[in-house]
Amino acid sequence: MICPRCGSNNVTSQAITETNISTKRKGFGCVKACIGWVLFSVPGILCGLCGMGKEKTKTHSNTRVIHICQNCGNQF
Ligand SMILES: [Zn+2]
């Protein structure tokens, strides 16, 4: 592994976990309705309508590997 900035091969790899928590307040979503339709048929549409204006908390986490140059501190 070579740093693209300075060309040093003194690079360490590190696995990091990113967690994104987003709180959204939104109205009736078309996508949600479609999903509701697929999963529950007509009741899904009703659930989508019932969820109007409610606050939704969504947690999304993913792990990725980053490389850190020990020479210049570049992360890539
Ligand atoms: Zn570097």
N, CA, C, O and the ligand as a Tripos MOL2 file, in Angstrom:
@<TRIPOS>MOLECULE
protein
  305   303    77     0     0
PROTEIN
NO_CHARGES

@<TRIPOS>ATOM
      1 N           0.8370   -1.2000    0.0000 N.3       1 MET1
      2 CA          0.0000    0.0000    0.0000 C.3       1 MET1
      3 C           0.8710    1.2490    0.0000 C.2       1 MET1
      4 O           1.7650    1.3870    0.8350 O.2       1 MET1
      5 N           0.6180    2.1340   -0.9100 N.am      2 ILE2
      6 CA          1.4130    3.3550   -1.0450 C.3       2 ILE2
      7 C           0.4840    4.5660   -0.9600 C.2       2 ILE2
      8 O          -0.5950    4.5880   -1.5530 O.2       2 ILE2
      9 N           0.9210    5.5410   -0.2290 N.am      3 CYS3
     10 CA          0.1370    6.7770   -0.0850 C.3       3 CYS3
     11 C           0.0960    7.5160   -1.4210 C.2       3 CYS3
     12 O           1.1410    7.7660   -2.0230 O.2       3 CYS3
     13 N          -1.1010    7.8670   -1.8850 N.am      4 PRO4
     14 CA         -1.2150    8.5620   -3.1750 C.3       4 PRO4
     15 C          -0.7170   10.0020   -3.1040 C.2       4 PRO4
     16 O          -0.4550   10.6190   -4.1370 O.2       4 PRO4
     17 N          -0.5860   10.5330   -1.9110 N.am      5 ARG5
     18 CA         -0.1690   11.9300   -1.7960 C.3       5 ARG5
     19 C           1.3570   12.0700   -1.7760 C.2       5 ARG5
     20 O           1.9340   12.8550   -2.5290 O.2       5 ARG5
     21 N           2.0010   11.2850   -0.8900 N.am      6 CYS6
     22 CA          3.4370   11.4740   -0.7270 C.3       6 CYS6
     23 C           4.2560   10.2850   -1.2190 C.2       6 CYS6
     24 O           5.4810   10.3660   -1.3040 O.2       6 CYS6
     25 N           3.5790    9.1740   -1.5440 N.am      7 GLY7
     26 CA          4.3080    8.0320   -2.0950 C.3       7 GLY7
     27 C           4.9510    7.1460   -1.0470 C.2       7 GLY7
     28 O           5.6450    6.1880   -1.3900 O.2       7 GLY7
     29 N           4.7360    7.4450    0.2170 N.am      8 SER8
     30 CA          5.3060    6.6300    1.2800 C.3       8 SER8
     31 C           4.5720    5.2950    1.3830 C.2       8 SER8
     32 O           3.3710    5.2150    1.1250 O.2       8 SER8
     33 N           5.3030    4.2530    1.7600 N.am      9 ASN9
     34 CA          4.6330    2.9660    1.9640 C.3       9 ASN9
     35 C           4.4070    2.6910    3.4450 C.2       9 ASN9
     36 O           4.0850    1.5680    3.8340 O.2       9 ASN9
     37 N           4.5740    3.7070    4.2550 N.am     10 ASN10
     38 CA          4.3220    3.5940    5.6940 C.3      10 ASN10
     39 C           2.8530    3.8970    5.9600 C.2      10 ASN10
     40 O           2.5060    4.9400    6.5120 O.2      10 ASN10
     41 N           2.0050    2.9630    5.5570 N.am     11 VAL11
     42 CA          0.5630    3.1690    5.6140 C.3      11 VAL11
     43 C          -0.0730    2.0720    6.4520 C.2      11 VAL11
     44 O           0.2340    0.8920    6.2820 O.2      11 VAL11
     45 N          -0.9530    2.4630    7.3470 N.am     12 THR12
     46 CA         -1.6860    1.4800    8.1490 C.3      12 THR12
     47 C          -3.1500    1.4500    7.7230 C.2      12 THR12
     48 O          -3.7140    2.4620    7.3080 O.2      12 THR12
     49 N          -3.7440    0.2830    7.8340 N.am     13 SER13
     50 CA         -5.1540    0.1210    7.5010 C.3      13 SER13
     51 C          -5.9510   -0.0160    8.7840 C.2      13 SER13
     52 O          -5.5040   -0.6230    9.7570 O.2      13 SER13
     53 N          -7.1340    0.5580    8.7630 N.am     14 GLN14
     54 CA         -7.9560    0.5420    9.9630 C.3      14 GLN14
     55 C          -9.4130    0.3650    9.5670 C.2      14 GLN14
     56 O          -9.9140    1.0410    8.6690 O.2      14 GLN14
     57 N         -10.0760   -0.5430   10.2430 N.am     15 ALA15
     58 CA        -11.5080   -0.7310    9.9990 C.3      15 ALA15
     59 C         -12.2860    0.1380   10.9550 C.2      15 ALA15
     60 O         -12.0900    0.0660   12.1680 O.2      15 ALA15
     61 N         -13.1640    0.9560   10.4240 N.am     16 ILE16
     62 CA        -13.9680    1.8230   11.2750 C.3      16 ILE16
     63 C         -15.4510    1.5540   11.0160 C.2      16 ILE16
     64 O         -15.8550    1.1670    9.9200 O.2      16 ILE16
     65 N         -16.2320    1.7690   12.0490 N.am     17 THR17
     66 CA        -17.6810    1.6040   11.9260 C.3      17 THR17
     67 C         -18.3360    2.9710   12.0120 C.2      17 THR17
     68 O         -18.1560    3.7110   12.9790 O.2      17 THR17
     69 N         -19.0850    3.2780   10.9970 N.am     18 GLU18
     70 CA        -19.7930    4.5510   10.9690 C.3      18 GLU18
     71 C         -21.2510    4.3150   11.3040 C.2      18 GLU18
     72 O         -21.8890    3.4100   10.7650 O.2      18 GLU18
     73 N         -21.7650    5.1290   12.1880 N.am     19 THR19
     74 CA        -23.1850    5.0230   12.5390 C.3      19 THR19
     75 C         -23.8640    6.3550   12.2610 C.2      19 THR19
     76 O         -23.4690    7.4000   12.7790 O.2      19 THR19
     77 N         -24.8520    6.2910   11.4640 N.am     20 ASN20
     78 CA        -25.6210    7.4920   11.1440 C.3      20 ASN20
     79 C         -27.0290    7.3670   11.7250 C.2      20 ASN20
     80 O         -27.7760    6.4460   11.3960 O.2      20 ASN20
     81 N         -27.3620    8.2930   12.5760 N.am     21 ILE21
     82 CA        -28.7200    8.3070   13.1130 C.3      21 ILE21
     83 C         -29.4230    9.5590   12.5990 C.2      21 ILE21
     84 O         -29.0080   10.6830   12.8830 O.2      21 ILE21
     85 N         -30.4550    9.3530   11.8650 N.am     22 SER22
     86 CA        -31.1840   10.4930   11.3230 C.3      22 SER22
     87 C         -32.6270   10.4600   11.7870 C.2      22 SER22
     88 O         -33.3060    9.4350   11.7180 O.2      22 SER22
     89 N         -33.0670   11.5940   12.2530 N.am     23 THR23
     90 CA        -34.4500   11.7140   12.6750 C.3      23 THR23
     91 C         -35.1910   12.5540   11.6520 C.2      23 THR23
     92 O         -34.8250   13.6950   11.3700 O.2      23 THR23
     93 N         -36.2090   11.9790   11.1210 N.am     24 LYS24
     94 CA        -36.9380   12.6810   10.0750 C.3      24 LYS24
     95 C         -38.4280   12.7630   10.3930 C.2      24 LYS24
     96 O         -39.0510   11.8050   10.8520 O.2      24 LYS24
     97 N         -38.9490   13.9050   10.1360 N.am     25 ARG25
     98 CA        -40.3960   14.0530   10.2320 C.3      25 ARG25
     99 C         -40.9060   14.3240    8.8160 C.2      25 ARG25
    100 O         -40.6270   15.3600    8.2130 O.2      25 ARG25
    101 N         -41.6340   13.3840    8.3330 N.am     26 LYS26
    102 CA        -42.0960   13.5730    6.9720 C.3      26 LYS26
    103 C         -43.4950   13.0230    6.7790 C.2      26 LYS26
    104 O         -43.9890   12.2180    7.5680 O.2      26 LYS26
    105 N         -44.0940   13.4670    5.7410 N.am     27 GLY27
    106 CA        -45.4610   13.0620    5.4450 C.3      27 GLY27
    107 C         -45.5280   11.7230    4.7490 C.2      27 GLY27
    108 O         -44.5900   10.9270    4.7780 O.2      27 GLY27
    109 N         -46.6350   11.5100    4.1420 N.am     28 PHE28
    110 CA        -46.8670   10.2570    3.4580 C.3      28 PHE28
    111 C         -45.9050   10.0880    2.2870 C.2      28 PHE28
    112 O         -45.8690   10.9050    1.3670 O.2      28 PHE28
    113 N         -45.1260    9.0040    2.3440 N.am     29 GLY29
    114 CA        -44.1420    8.7900    1.2990 C.3      29 GLY29
    115 C         -44.6060    7.7950    0.2660 C.2      29 GLY29
    116 O         -45.1850    6.7590    0.5940 O.2      29 GLY29
    117 N         -44.3550    8.1080   -0.9570 N.am     30 CYS30
    118 CA        -44.7680    7.2280   -2.0520 C.3      30 CYS30
    119 C         -44.0310    5.9040   -1.9900 C.2      30 CYS30
    120 O         -44.6130    4.8430   -2.2110 O.2      30 CYS30
    121 N         -42.7350    5.9800   -1.6850 N.am     31 VAL31
    122 CA        -41.9350    4.7510   -1.6120 C.3      31 VAL31
    123 C         -42.4720    3.8410   -0.5300 C.2      31 VAL31
    124 O         -42.6220    2.6340   -0.7180 O.2      31 VAL31
    125 N         -42.7610    4.4540    0.6150 N.am     32 LYS32
    126 CA        -43.3070    3.7020    1.7410 C.3      32 LYS32
    127 C         -44.6140    3.0260    1.3530 C.2      32 LYS32
    128 O         -44.8510    1.8670    1.6960 O.2      32 LYS32
    129 N         -45.4410    3.7450    0.6500 N.am     33 ALA33
    130 CA        -46.7170    3.1960    0.2020 C.3      33 ALA33
    131 C         -46.4880    2.0040   -0.7100 C.2      33 ALA33
    132 O         -47.1740    0.9860   -0.6190 O.2      33 ALA33
    133 N         -45.4990    2.1580   -1.5980 N.am     34 CYS34
    134 CA        -45.1930    1.0730   -2.5260 C.3      34 CYS34
    135 C         -44.7260   -0.1560   -1.7680 C.2      34 CYS34
    136 O         -45.1430   -1.2790   -2.0530 O.2      34 CYS34
    137 N         -43.8320    0.0830   -0.7740 N.am     35 ILE35
    138 CA        -43.3410   -1.0330    0.0410 C.3      35 ILE35
    139 C         -44.5020   -1.6610    0.7880 C.2      35 ILE35
    140 O         -44.6230   -2.8840    0.8550 O.2      35 ILE35
    141 N         -45.3590   -0.8130    1.3490 N.am     36 GLY36
    142 CA        -46.5340   -1.2860    2.0700 C.3      36 GLY36
    143 C         -47.4290   -2.1150    1.1710 C.2      36 GLY36
    144 O         -47.9850   -3.1350    1.5800 O.2      36 GLY36
    145 N         -47.5530   -1.6630   -0.0430 N.am     37 TRP37
    146 CA        -48.3680   -2.3780   -1.0040 C.3      37 TRP37
    147 C         -47.8070   -3.7650   -1.2770 C.2      37 TRP37
    148 O         -48.5370   -4.7570   -1.3120 O.2      37 TRP37
    149 N         -46.5060   -3.8100   -1.4670 N.am     38 VAL38
    150 CA        -45.8530   -5.0830   -1.7790 C.3      38 VAL38
    151 C         -45.9580   -6.0440   -0.6100 C.2      38 VAL38
    152 O         -46.2550   -7.2250   -0.7890 O.2      38 VAL38
    153 N         -45.7080   -5.5230    0.6070 N.am     39 LEU39
    154 CA        -45.6590   -6.3850    1.7880 C.3      39 LEU39
    155 C         -47.0330   -6.7470    2.3140 C.2      39 LEU39
    156 O         -47.2880   -7.9030    2.6490 O.2      39 LEU39
    157 N         -47.9230   -5.7630    2.3880 N.am     40 PHE40
    158 CA        -49.1810   -5.9970    3.0740 C.3      40 PHE40
    159 C         -50.4050   -5.7260    2.2090 C.2      40 PHE40
    160 O         -51.5350   -5.7390    2.6970 O.2      40 PHE40
    161 N         -50.1750   -5.4820    0.9380 N.am     41 SER41
    162 CA        -51.2770   -5.1280    0.0630 C.3      41 SER41
    163 C         -51.9570   -3.8520    0.5720 C.2      41 SER41
    164 O         -51.2670   -2.9110    0.9660 O.2      41 SER41
    165 N         -53.2650   -3.8020    0.5730 N.am     42 VAL42
    166 CA        -53.9870   -2.5720    0.9150 C.3      42 VAL42
    167 C         -53.7050   -2.0700    2.3390 C.2      42 VAL42
    168 O         -53.5150   -0.8660    2.5130 O.2      42 VAL42
    169 N         -53.6700   -2.9330    3.3660 N.am     43 PRO43
    170 CA        -53.3650   -2.4310    4.7280 C.3      43 PRO43
    171 C         -52.0580   -1.6600    4.7890 C.2      43 PRO43
    172 O         -51.9150   -0.7550    5.6110 O.2      43 PRO43
    173 N         -51.1030   -2.0000    3.9360 N.am     44 GLY44
    174 CA        -49.8440   -1.2750    3.8940 C.3      44 GLY44
    175 C         -50.0440    0.1870    3.5520 C.2      44 GLY44
    176 O         -49.4010    1.0650    4.1260 O.2      44 GLY44
    177 N         -50.9330    0.4400    2.6200 N.am     45 ILE45
    178 CA        -51.2640    1.8280    2.2620 C.3      45 ILE45
    179 C         -51.8300    2.5480    3.4760 C.2      45 ILE45
    180 O         -51.4870    3.7000    3.7420 O.2      45 ILE45
    181 N         -52.6990    1.8620    4.2100 N.am     46 LEU46
    182 CA        -53.2980    2.4590    5.4000 C.3      46 LEU46
    183 C         -52.2360    2.7650    6.4430 C.2      46 LEU46
    184 O         -52.2650    3.8180    7.0790 O.2      46 LEU46
    185 N         -51.2850    1.8300    6.6180 N.am     47 CYS47
    186 CA        -50.1930    2.0590    7.5630 C.3      47 CYS47
    187 C         -49.3930    3.2820    7.1550 C.2      47 CYS47
    188 O         -49.0020    4.0960    7.9920 O.2      47 CYS47
    189 N         -49.1600    3.3970    5.8640 N.am     48 GLY48
    190 CA        -48.4300    4.5550    5.3530 C.3      48 GLY48
    191 C         -49.1480    5.8330    5.6770 C.2      48 GLY48
    192 O         -48.5200    6.8250    6.0460 O.2      48 GLY48
    193 N         -50.4680    5.8260    5.5440 N.am     49 LEU49
    194 CA        -51.2720    7.0040    5.8440 C.3      49 LEU49
    195 C         -51.2690    7.2990    7.3400 C.2      49 LEU49
    196 O         -51.2380    8.4580    7.7540 O.2      49 LEU49
    197 N         -51.3020    6.2330    8.1510 N.am     50 CYS50
    198 CA        -51.2900    6.4140    9.6030 C.3      50 CYS50
    199 C         -49.9700    7.0150   10.0640 C.2      50 CYS50
    200 O         -49.9210    7.7380   11.0600 O.2      50 CYS50
    201 N         -48.9110    6.7150    9.3400 N.am     51 GLY51
    202 CA        -47.5950    7.2010    9.7260 C.3      51 GLY51
    203 C         -47.3310    8.6410    9.3420 C.2      51 GLY51
    204 O         -46.2330    9.1510    9.5620 O.2      51 GLY51
    205 N         -48.3050    9.2900    8.7810 N.am     52 MET52
    206 CA        -48.1110   10.6750    8.3480 C.3      52 MET52
    207 C         -47.7340   11.5830    9.5100 C.2      52 MET52
    208 O         -48.3910   11.5850   10.5510 O.2      52 MET52
    209 N         -46.6730   12.3500    9.3200 N.am     53 GLY53
    210 CA        -46.3010   13.3620   10.2950 C.3      53 GLY53
    211 C         -45.5990   12.8170   11.5310 C.2      53 GLY53
    212 O         -45.2120   13.5820   12.4140 O.2      53 GLY53
    213 N         -45.4360   11.5180   11.5970 N.am     54 LYS54
    214 CA        -44.7600   10.9550   12.7590 C.3      54 LYS54
    215 C         -43.2440   11.0680   12.5960 C.2      54 LYS54
    216 O         -42.7120   11.1060   11.4860 O.2      54 LYS54
    217 N         -42.5890   11.1200   13.7190 N.am     55 GLU55
    218 CA        -41.1480   11.2210   13.7120 C.3      55 GLU55
    219 C         -40.5350    9.8260   13.5940 C.2      55 GLU55
    220 O         -40.8860    8.8990   14.3240 O.2      55 GLU55
    221 N         -39.6250    9.7180   12.6660 N.am     56 LYS56
    222 CA        -38.9900    8.4250   12.4500 C.3      56 LYS56
    223 C         -37.4980    8.5330   12.7510 C.2      56 LYS56
    224 O         -36.8180    9.4450   12.2800 O.2      56 LYS56
    225 N         -37.0150    7.6040   13.5290 N.am     57 THR57
    226 CA        -35.5810    7.5650   13.7910 C.3      57 THR57
    227 C         -34.9880    6.3770   13.0420 C.2      57 THR57
    228 O         -35.4260    5.2350   13.1860 O.2      57 THR57
    229 N         -34.0010    6.6820   12.2600 N.am     58 LYS58
    230 CA        -33.4010    5.6590   11.4130 C.3      58 LYS58
    231 C         -31.9380    5.5100   11.7930 C.2      58 LYS58
    232 O         -31.1940    6.4900   11.8240 O.2      58 LYS58
    233 N         -31.5350    4.3010   12.0760 N.am     59 THR59
    234 CA        -30.1330    4.0620   12.4050 C.3      59 THR59
    235 C         -29.5000    3.2430   11.2900 C.2      59 THR59
    236 O         -29.9820    2.1790   10.9030 O.2      59 THR59
    237 N         -28.4160    3.7820   10.8010 N.am     60 HIS60
    238 CA        -27.7280    3.1000    9.7110 C.3      60 HIS60
    239 C         -26.2490    3.0320   10.0450 C.2      60 HIS60
    240 O         -25.6100    4.0560   10.2910 O.2      60 HIS60
    241 N         -25.7120    1.8310   10.0520 N.am     61 SER61
    242 CA        -24.2790    1.6970   10.3360 C.3      61 SER61
    243 C         -23.6000    0.8520    9.2750 C.2      61 SER61
    244 O         -24.1680   -0.1200    8.7760 O.2      61 SER61
    245 N         -22.4120    1.2260    8.9480 N.am     62 ASN62
    246 CA        -21.6460    0.4260    8.0100 C.3      62 ASN62
    247 C         -20.1600    0.4680    8.3710 C.2      62 ASN62
    248 O         -19.6580    1.4510    8.9160 O.2      62 ASN62
    249 N         -19.4900   -0.6090    8.0540 N.am     63 THR63
    250 CA        -18.0700   -0.7050    8.3540 C.3      63 THR63
    251 C         -17.2750   -0.5200    7.0790 C.2      63 THR63
    252 O         -17.5860   -1.1070    6.0420 O.2      63 THR63
    253 N         -16.2460    0.3050    7.1720 N.am     64 ARG64
    254 CA        -15.3880    0.4580    6.0260 C.3      64 ARG64
    255 C         -13.9380    0.5250    6.4870 C.2      64 ARG64
    256 O         -13.6520    0.7940    7.6540 O.2      64 ARG64
    257 N         -13.0450    0.2800    5.5630 N.am     65 VAL65
    258 CA        -11.6240    0.2680    5.8730 C.3      65 VAL65
    259 C         -10.9950    1.5490    5.3420 C.2      65 VAL65
    260 O         -11.1750    1.9200    4.1820 O.2      65 VAL65
    261 N         -10.2590    2.2060    6.2130 N.am     66 ILE66
    262 CA         -9.5340    3.3900    5.7750 C.3      66 ILE66
    263 C          -8.0380    3.1450    5.8960 C.2      66 ILE66
    264 O          -7.5960    2.3490    6.7240 O.2      66 ILE66
    265 N          -7.2750    3.8230    5.0790 N.am     67 HIS67
    266 CA         -5.8280    3.7120    5.0980 C.3      67 HIS67
    267 C          -5.2650    5.0480    5.5400 C.2      67 HIS67
    268 O          -5.6120    6.0950    4.9940 O.2      67 HIS67
    269 N          -4.3920    4.9990    6.5350 N.am     68 ILE68
    270 CA         -3.8110    6.2320    7.0640 C.3      68 ILE68
    271 C          -2.3080    6.2220    6.8250 C.2      68 ILE68
    272 O          -1.6020    5.3030    7.2400 O.2      68 ILE68
    273 N          -1.8380    7.2530    6.1530 N.am     69 CYS69
    274 CA         -0.4090    7.3990    5.9150 C.3      69 CYS69
    275 C           0.2620    7.8990    7.1880 C.2      69 CYS69
    276 O          -0.1220    8.9320    7.7380 O.2      69 CYS69
    277 N           1.2700    7.1600    7.6550 N.am     70 GLN70
    278 CA          1.9710    7.5600    8.8730 C.3      70 GLN70
    279 C           2.9750    8.6710    8.5850 C.2      70 GLN70
    280 O           3.5120    9.2860    9.5060 O.2      70 GLN70
    281 N           3.2180    8.9170    7.3330 N.am     71 ASN71
    282 CA          4.1950    9.9270    6.9450 C.3      71 ASN71
    283 C           3.5810   11.3270    6.8720 C.2      71 ASN71
    284 O           4.1100   12.2830    7.4390 O.2      71 ASN71
    285 N           2.4400   11.4270    6.1500 N.am     72 CYS72
    286 CA          1.8350   12.7520    5.9810 C.3      72 CYS72
    287 C           0.4340   12.8500    6.5930 C.2      72 CYS72
    288 O          -0.1710   13.9220    6.5960 O.2      72 CYS72
    289 N          -0.0750   11.7380    7.1050 N.am     73 GLY73
    290 CA         -1.3680   11.7770    7.7660 C.3      73 GLY73
    291 C          -2.5500   11.7170    6.8050 C.2      73 GLY73
    292 O          -3.6980   11.8950    7.2110 O.2      73 GLY73
    293 N          -2.2730   11.4730    5.5660 N.am     74 ASN74
    294 CA         -3.3460   11.3960    4.5620 C.3      74 ASN74
    295 C          -4.2270   10.1830    4.8090 C.2      74 ASN74
    296 O          -3.7320    9.0900    5.0860 O.2      74 ASN74
    297 N          -5.5190   10.3800    4.7090 N.am     75 GLN75
    298 CA         -6.4600    9.2730    4.8280 C.3      75 GLN75
    299 C          -7.0990    9.0210    3.4850 C.2      75 GLN75
    300 O          -7.5540    9.9380    2.8020 O.2      75 GLN75
    301 N          -7.1210    7.7730    3.1300 N.am     76 PHE76
    302 CA         -7.7120    7.4410    1.8370 C.3      76 PHE76
    303 C          -8.3020    6.0410    1.8740 C.2      76 PHE76
    304 O          -8.8500    5.5740    0.8750 O.2      76 PHE76
    305 ZN          1.4170   10.1800    2.7010 Zn       77 ZN77
@<TRIPOS>BOND
     1     1     2 1
     2     2     3 1
     3     3     4 2
     4     3     5 am
     5     5     6 1
     6     6     7 1
     7     7     8 2
     8     7     9 am
     9     9    10 1
    10    10    11 1
    11    11    12 2
    12    11    13 am
    13    13    14 1
    14    14    15 1
    15    15    16 2
    16    15    17 am
    17    17    18 1
    18    18    19 1
    19    19    20 2
    20    19    21 am
    21    21    22 1
    22    22    23 1
    23    23    24 2
    24    23    25 am
    25    25    26 1
    26    26    27 1
    27    27    28 2
    28    27    29 am
    29    29    30 1
    30    30    31 1
    31    31    32 2
    32    31    33 am
    33    33    34 1
    34    34    35 1
    35    35    36 2
    36    35    37 am
    37    37    38 1
    38    38    39 1
    39    39    40 2
    40    39    41 am
    41    41    42 1
    42    42    43 1
    43    43    44 2
    44    43    45 am
    45    45    46 1
    46    46    47 1
    47    47    48 2
    48    47    49 am
    49    49    50 1
    50    50    51 1
    51    51    52 2
    52    51    53 am
    53    53    54 1
    54    54    55 1
    55    55    56 2
    56    55    57 am
    57    57    58 1
    58    58    59 1
    59    59    60 2
    60    59    61 am
    61    61    62 1
    62    62    63 1
    63    63    64 2
    64    63    65 am
    65    65    66 1
    66    66    67 1
    67    67    68 2
    68    67    69 am
    69    69    70 1
    70    70    71 1
    71    71    72 2
    72    71    73 am
    73    73    74 1
    74    74    75 1
    75    75    76 2
    76    75    77 am
    77    77    78 1
    78    78    79 1
    79    79    80 2
    80    79    81 am
    81    81    82 1
    82    82    83 1
    83    83    84 2
    84    83    85 am
    85    85    86 1
    86    86    87 1
    87    87    88 2
    88    87    89 am
    89    89    90 1
    90    90    91 1
    91    91    92 2
    92    91    93 am
    93    93    94 1
    94    94    95 1
    95    95    96 2
    96    95    97 am
    97    97    98 1
    98    98    99 1
    99    99   100 2
   100    99   101 am
   101   101   102 1
   102   102   103 1
   103   103   104 2
   104   103   105 am
   105   105   106 1
   106   106   107 1
   107   107   108 2
   108   107   109 am
   109   109   110 1
   110   110   111 1
   111   111   112 2
   112   111   113 am
   113   113   114 1
   114   114   115 1
   115   115   116 2
   116   115   117 am
   117   117   118 1
   118   118   119 1
   119   119   120 2
   120   119   121 am
   121   121   122 1
   122   122   123 1
   123   123   124 2
   124   123   125 am
   125   125   126 1
   126   126   127 1
   127   127   128 2
   128   127   129 am
   129   129   130 1
   130   130   131 1
   131   131   132 2
   132   131   133 am
   133   133   134 1
   134   134   135 1
   135   135   136 2
   136   135   137 am
   137   137   138 1
   138   138   139 1
   139   139   140 2
   140   139   141 am
   141   141   142 1
   142   142   143 1
   143   143   144 2
   144   143   145 am
   145   145   146 1
   146   146   147 1
   147   147   148 2
   148   147   149 am
   149   149   150 1
   150   150   151 1
   151   151   152 2
   152   151   153 am
   153   153   154 1
   154   154   155 1
   155   155   156 2
   156   155   157 am
   157   157   158 1
   158   158   159 1
   159   159   160 2
   160   159   161 am
   161   161   162 1
   162   162   163 1
   163   163   164 2
   164   163   165 am
   165   165   166 1
   166   166   167 1
   167   167   168 2
   168   167   169 am
   169   169   170 1
   170   170   171 1
   171   171   172 2
   172   171   173 am
   173   173   174 1
   174   174   175 1
   175   175   176 2
   176   175   177 am
   177   177   178 1
   178   178   179 1
   179   179   180 2
   180   179   181 am
   181   181   182 1
   182   182   183 1
   183   183   184 2
   184   183   185 am
   185   185   186 1
   186   186   187 1
   187   187   188 2
   188   187   189 am
   189   189   190 1
   190   190   191 1
   191   191   192 2
   192   191   193 am
   193   193   194 1
   194   194   195 1
   195   195   196 2
   196   195   197 am
   197   197   198 1
   198   198   199 1
   199   199   200 2
   200   199   201 am
   201   201   202 1
   202   202   203 1
   203   203   204 2
   204   203   205 am
   205   205   206 1
   206   206   207 1
   207   207   208 2
   208   207   209 am
   209   209   210 1
   210   210   211 1
   211   211   212 2
   212   211   213 am
   213   213   214 1
   214   214   215 1
   215   215   216 2
   216   215   217 am
   217   217   218 1
   218   218   219 1
   219   219   220 2
   220   219   221 am
   221   221   222 1
   222   222   223 1
   223   223   224 2
   224   223   225 am
   225   225   226 1
   226   226   227 1
   227   227   228 2
   228   227   229 am
   229   229   230 1
   230   230   231 1
   231   231   232 2
   232   231   233 am
   233   233   234 1
   234   234   235 1
   235   235   236 2
   236   235   237 am
   237   237   238 1
   238   238   239 1
   239   239   240 2
   240   239   241 am
   241   241   242 1
   242   242   243 1
   243   243   244 2
   244   243   245 am
   245   245   246 1
   246   246   247 1
   247   247   248 2
   248   247   249 am
   249   249   250 1
   250   250   251 1
   251   251   252 2
   252   251   253 am
   253   253   254 1
   254   254   255 1
   255   255   256 2
   256   255   257 am
   257   257   258 1
   258   258   259 1
   259   259   260 2
   260   259   261 am
   261   261   262 1
   262   262   263 1
   263   263   264 2
   264   263   265 am
   265   265   266 1
   266   266   267 1
   267   267   268 2
   268   267   269 am
   269   269   270 1
   270   270   271 1
   271   271   272 2
   272   271   273 am
   273   273   274 1
   274   274   275 1
   275   275   276 2
   276   275   277 am
   277   277   278 1
   278   278   279 1
   279   279   280 2
   280   279   281 am
   281   281   282 1
   282   282   283 1
   283   283   284 2
   284   283   285 am
   285   285   286 1
   286   286   287 1
   287   287   288 2
   288   287   289 am
   289   289   290 1
   290   290   291 1
   291   291   292 2
   292   291   293 am
   293   293   294 1
   294   294   295 1
   295   295   296 2
   296   295   297 am
   297   297   298 1
   298   298   299 1
   299   299   300 2
   300   299   301 am
   301   301   302 1
   302   302   303 1
   303   303   304 2
@<TRIPOS>SUBSTRUCTURE
     1 MET1         2 RESIDUE 1 A MET
     2 ILE2         6 RESIDUE 1 A ILE
     3 CYS3        10 RESIDUE 1 A CYS
     4 PRO4        14 RESIDUE 1 A PRO
     5 ARG5        18 RESIDUE 1 A ARG
     6 CYS6        22 RESIDUE 1 A CYS
     7 GLY7        26 RESIDUE 1 A GLY
     8 SER8        30 RESIDUE 1 A SER
     9 ASN9        34 RESIDUE 1 A ASN
    10 ASN10       38 RESIDUE 1 A ASN
    11 VAL11       42 RESIDUE 1 A VAL
    12 THR12       46 RESIDUE 1 A THR
    13 SER13       50 RESIDUE 1 A SER
    14 GLN14       54 RESIDUE 1 A GLN
    15 ALA15       58 RESIDUE 1 A ALA
    16 ILE16       62 RESIDUE 1 A ILE
    17 THR17       66 RESIDUE 1 A THR
    18 GLU18       70 RESIDUE 1 A GLU
    19 THR19       74 RESIDUE 1 A THR
    20 ASN20       78 RESIDUE 1 A ASN
    21 ILE21       82 RESIDUE 1 A ILE
    22 SER22       86 RESIDUE 1 A SER
    23 THR23       90 RESIDUE 1 A THR
    24 LYS24       94 RESIDUE 1 A LYS
    25 ARG25       98 RESIDUE 1 A ARG
    26 LYS26      102 RESIDUE 1 A LYS
    27 GLY27      106 RESIDUE 1 A GLY
    28 PHE28      110 RESIDUE 1 A PHE
    29 GLY29      114 RESIDUE 1 A GLY
    30 CYS30      118 RESIDUE 1 A CYS
    31 VAL31      122 RESIDUE 1 A VAL
    32 LYS32      126 RESIDUE 1 A LYS
    33 ALA33      130 RESIDUE 1 A ALA
    34 CYS34      134 RESIDUE 1 A CYS
    35 ILE35      138 RESIDUE 1 A ILE
    36 GLY36      142 RESIDUE 1 A GLY
    37 TRP37      146 RESIDUE 1 A TRP
    38 VAL38      150 RESIDUE 1 A VAL
    39 LEU39      154 RESIDUE 1 A LEU
    40 PHE40      158 RESIDUE 1 A PHE
    41 SER41      162 RESIDUE 1 A SER
    42 VAL42      166 RESIDUE 1 A VAL
    43 PRO43      170 RESIDUE 1 A PRO
    44 GLY44      174 RESIDUE 1 A GLY
    45 ILE45      178 RESIDUE 1 A ILE
    46 LEU46      182 RESIDUE 1 A LEU
    47 CYS47      186 RESIDUE 1 A CYS
    48 GLY48      190 RESIDUE 1 A GLY
    49 LEU49      194 RESIDUE 1 A LEU
    50 CYS50      198 RESIDUE 1 A CYS
    51 GLY51      202 RESIDUE 1 A GLY
    52 MET52      206 RESIDUE 1 A MET
    53 GLY53      210 RESIDUE 1 A GLY
    54 LYS54      214 RESIDUE 1 A LYS
    55 GLU55      218 RESIDUE 1 A GLU
    56 LYS56      222 RESIDUE 1 A LYS
    57 THR57      226 RESIDUE 1 A THR
    58 LYS58      230 RESIDUE 1 A LYS
    59 THR59      234 RESIDUE 1 A THR
    60 HIS60      238 RESIDUE 1 A HIS
    61 SER61      242 RESIDUE 1 A SER
    62 ASN62      246 RESIDUE 1 A ASN
    63 THR63      250 RESIDUE 1 A THR
    64 ARG64      254 RESIDUE 1 A ARG
    65 VAL65      258 RESIDUE 1 A VAL
    66 ILE66      262 RESIDUE 1 A ILE
    67 HIS67      266 RESIDUE 1 A HIS
    68 ILE68      270 RESIDUE 1 A ILE
    69 CYS69      274 RESIDUE 1 A CYS
    70 GLN70      278 RESIDUE 1 A GLN
    71 ASN71      282 RESIDUE 1 A ASN
    72 CYS72      286 RESIDUE 1 A CYS
    73 GLY73      290 RESIDUE 1 A GLY
    74 ASN74      294 RESIDUE 1 A ASN
    75 GLN75      298 RESIDUE 1 A GLN
    76 PHE76      302 RESIDUE 1 A PHE
    77 ZN77       305 GROUP 0 **** ****
